[in-house]
Amino acid sequence: MKKWISKFGLVGMMSLLLFSFTGMATEVNTANDALWQTNIVAEMHGDHAEMPVQEPAAAEEAPTLSAGDTAWMIVATILVLVMAIPGLALFYGGLVRSKNMLSVLMQVFVTVSLMSVLWVVVGYSLAFSEGNAYVGDFSLAFLKGMTSEGISGTIPEFVFVTFQLTFFALTPALIVGAFAERIKFSSLLVFLTGWALLVYAPICHMVWGGGLISSWGAVDFAGGTVVHINAGIAALVGAIVIGKRIGYGKEAMAPHSLPLTMVGASLLWAGWFGFNVGSELAADGVAGLVMINTQVATAAAVLGWVLIEWIAKGKPSMLGGASGAISGLVAITPACAVVGPLGAIVLGLVASVVAYWACTSLKKALGYDDSLDVFGIHGVAGIVGAVGLAVLMSAEFGGVGYDEGITMMSQLWVQAKSVIFTVIWCGVISYVLFKIIDMVMGLRVSEEDERTGLDTTSHGETAYHS
């Protein structure tokens, strides 16, 4: 019975979603040219009276489309998509054993596809419609009421929707790395569907949709809480609930292709400019600040990770360099518009050291098997960035400074509160989802399938032919 449910569980959930739901982010630029004032005075002779003077038309504010902003946002959207496929897929694929290479590529590829459809069906509505303090409503399901004429800020509304879609697609794909090489494909997709609607969409609404966390004054420019802490906590919970891989700690489980991992990390680095710089939603001075901060934070994190690994193990590794780059990218994400280049470098260095500790000492001490260190890098570095920005945004460190009435300590508390809230919300809901799916469908493949490898047992293919 469990096997039959496993086969049809995903189809049932998606059918339910499609039949159940049938029903922006920047200030609007005003027009620069004033309306022409027309006075019409007609002097009439004979039996005709003089025409009255027409009052000047009142100037009206209207959204103005910017071709430059629009072009940049289309490019940024494509860059974020490249981060996921092929960037994240290759990064993760190179880190697993060769017998599981295609399974990871398939999990990331199909997750992006599933989330893209789900975003249009109901995800965008739950994240960005008015709703309440915690989640939106269904008023924008299937993007109801939107047309090609719609404008969000200075870009077409559909461009904004698609840009946010890439975030919605990438974040669940990040979670895949935590329990790679042992999860059922069908169970993974069912979990990610529920998680996207119950965790990502509400947190996105609370941070970027005018909800609870934004009302506190928390800063999360491009996704420290929404993307990375969210994904990291779900990954940790999943790794614990599903359990360790067979032979973990006893058998060699080295990455099968570090060159592919390096290529994937490089694509992530390049694509991250779309992720961070694109979050400004305009081609302006802030976008320039975000750009330099993203670059130097990442570079500093690479150097930090390589240095500490060199000291601890005697040799710097390519895997360490790639891991450092991702930790720096993660840490600067929430902070990139409020810190200066000095603060970005400091944040990258600190994040790399803390993430290295989490991926080695903390992981070993707690004994969980986070296959590709999703929690250690995304979760931990995300927390470092979300909290650390409260200090580094100070003008003394070259940051933008604090709003009137805000101090470093008060901002630090707000940032910490937003992190704690996200951890609890994501942790509890993720745990419940995992347990329900495990009882109904089962989360894990059989021992025989795991030993054989998921490429052939789950997908009937192999990545390599000898």
C-alpha positions, 0 to 999 in steps of 0.5 A, spaced: 500 500 500 505 504 501 509 503 495 502 505 491 501 511 495 508 513 493 507 512 486 501 517 486 502 521 492 505 527 488 500 526 482 494 527 487 497 533 491 498 537 484 491 535 482 489 538 489 493 544 488 490 545 481 483 544 482 483 548 489 486 555 487 481 557 481 480 564 483 511 589 488 517 591 491 519 598 489 517 605 489 513 608 483 517 613 479 513 619 477 513 622 470 518 628 470 514 632 465 508 637 467 502 637 464 501 642 459 496 648 461 491 650 456 487 656 457 481 657 452 478 663 451 473 664 446 470 671 445 463 670 442 459 676 438 452 677 437 447 672 441 453 668 443 456 668 450 463 668 452 466 661 453 469 660 460 476 659 462 478 652 463 482 650 469 489 647 469 489 640 469 491 637 475 498 633 475 497 626 476 502 621 478 503 615 474 508 609 473 513 610 468 516 604 465 524 604 464 527 601 459 534 600 462 531 597 468 527 593 465 533 590 460 537 589 467 531 585 470 530 581 465 538 579 465 538 578 472 532 573 472 536 569 467 542 570 471 538 567 477 536 561 473 543 560 471 545 559 478 540 553 479 540 550 472 546 548 471 550 552 477 547 549 483 545 542 479 553 541 477 555 544 484 551 538 487 552 533 482 560 533 483 560 533 490 556 526 490 558 519 488 558 517 481 552 513 482 548 518 484 550 524 479 544 524 475 539 523 481 541 530 484 541 533 477 534 530 476 532 533 483 534 540 482 532 540 474 525 538 476 524 542 482 525 548 478 520 546 474 515 544 479 516 551 483 515 555 476 508 552 475 507 552 483 509 560 483 504 562 478 498 557 480 498 560 488 505 561 490 506 569 488 499 570 491 501 567 498 507 571 498 505 578 495 498 579 495 495 583 501 493 577 506 495 578 513 501 579 517 503 572 516 501 570 509 497 573 503 491 570 500 489 567 493 486 574 490 492 573 485 492 566 484 494 564 477 496 571 476 489 573 476 488 580 473 495 581 471 496 584 463 502 586 459 501 593 461 502 592 468 508 596 471 511 594 478 515 600 480 519 601 473 519 594 470 513 590 467 509 586 473 510 580 469 518 581 469 517 582 477 513 576 478 518 572 474 524 575 478 521 572 484 519 566 481 527 564 480 528 565 488 522 561 489 525 555 484 532 556 487 530 555 495 527 549 495 533 546 490 538 548 495 535 543 500 536 537 496 543 537 498 542 535 505 539 528 504 542 527 497 543 519 495 538 516 499 531 520 499 525 517 494 524 522 488 516 522 489 517 524 496 522 529 495 517 533 490 511 532 495 515 535 501 518 541 497 511 542 494 508 543 501 514 546 504 514 552 498 507 553 500 507 553 508 514 555 509 517 559 503 511 563 501 509 566 508 516 568 510 517 571 503 510 575 505 513 577 512 519 579 509 518 582 502 510 582 502 509 587 508 508 582 513 510 581 520 518 581 520 518 587 515 514 591 520 519 590 525 524 593 521 528 587 519 533 588 513 534 582 508 535 585 502 536 579 497 534 573 502 538 571 508 532 569 512 527 568 506 532 563 502 538 561 506 536 560 513 530 557 511 533 552 506 539 551 511 534 549 517 529 545 512 536 541 510 538 540 517 531 537 519 531 533 513 538 530 514 536 528 522 529 525 520 531 521 514 538 519 517 545 518 515 547 514 509 549 507 509 556 507 511 557 514 513 563 515 517 565 508 515 566 508 507 569 513 503 564 518 500 568 523 497 566 527 491 566 524 484 568 530 480 571 536 483 572 540 477 564 539 476 563 542 483 568 548 481 564 549 475 558 549 478 561 554 484 563 559 479 556 559 475 553 560 482 558 566 483 557 569 477 549 568 477 549 571 484 550 578 481 543 577 478 540 575 485 543 580 489 544 586 484 537 584 481 534 585 488 535 593 487 530 592 481 533 598 478 540 600 475 542 605 479 547 607 484 545 602 490 546 596 484 553 599 484 554 598 491 551 591 491 555 589 486 562 591 489 560 588 495 558 581 492 564 581 489 569 582 495 565 579 500 565 572 496 573 573 494 574 574 502 570 568 504 574 564 499 581 566 502 578 565 509 576 558 508 582 556 504 587 559 509 583 556 515 583 549 512 591 550 510 592 551 517 588 546 520 589 540 515 596 542 512 593 543 505 588 548 501 583 544 497 579 546 491 573 544 495 574 548 500 575 554 496 568 553 492 565 552 499 568 558 502 565 562 495 558 560 497 559 561 504 561 569 502 555 569 497 550 567 502 553 572 508 553 578 503 546 576 501 542 580 506 547 585 507 549 587 500 545 594 500 547 596 507 554 595 508 560 598 505 566 594 501 570 594 508 564 591 511 563 586 506 570 584 506 569 583 514 563 579 513 566 574 508 572 573 512 567 571 518 562 567 515 567 563 512 571 561 518 564 560 522 561 556 516 568 552 516 567 550 523 560 548 522 561 544 517 567 540 520 567 541 528 559 542 529 557 537 524 561 532 527 559 533 534 552 533 533 553 527 528 548 529 523 549 527 516 548 533 512 550 530 505 553 537 502 553 541 508 547 545 506 546 547 513 553 548 515 554 553 509 547 556 507 544 556 514 550 558 518 553 563 513 546 566 512 545 567 520 552 570 520 550 575 515 543 577 517 545 578 524 552 581 522 549 586 518 546 590 524 554 591 526 557 593 519 551 597 517 554 602 521 557 608 518 563 607 522 565 601 518 563 604 511 555 602 511 549 606 510 548 608 517 541 607 521 535 610 521 533 616 526 531 613 532 535 606 531 541 604 534 546 598 533 543 594 539 536 595 537 537 593 530 541 587 532 535 585 536 531 586 530 535 582 526 536 576 531 529 576 532 527 575 525 532 569 525 529 566 531 522 567 528 524 564 521 528 558 525 522 556 529 517 557 523 521 553 518 524 548 523 517 546 526 513 546 519 519 542 516 519 537 521 511 536 521 511 535 513 517 530 513 514 526 519 507 526 515 510 524 508 514 518 512 508 515 515 504 516 508 509 515 503 516 513 506 522 518 505 527 513 504 529 508 498 531 501 500 537 499 502 539 495 496 537 501 492 541 506 496 547 501 495 546 500 488 545 508 487 539 512 485 541 514 478 539 507 476 534 505 481 530 511 481 531 514 474 534 508 470 540 512 467 547 512 468 551 519 468 557 515 466 559 509 461 565 505 462 
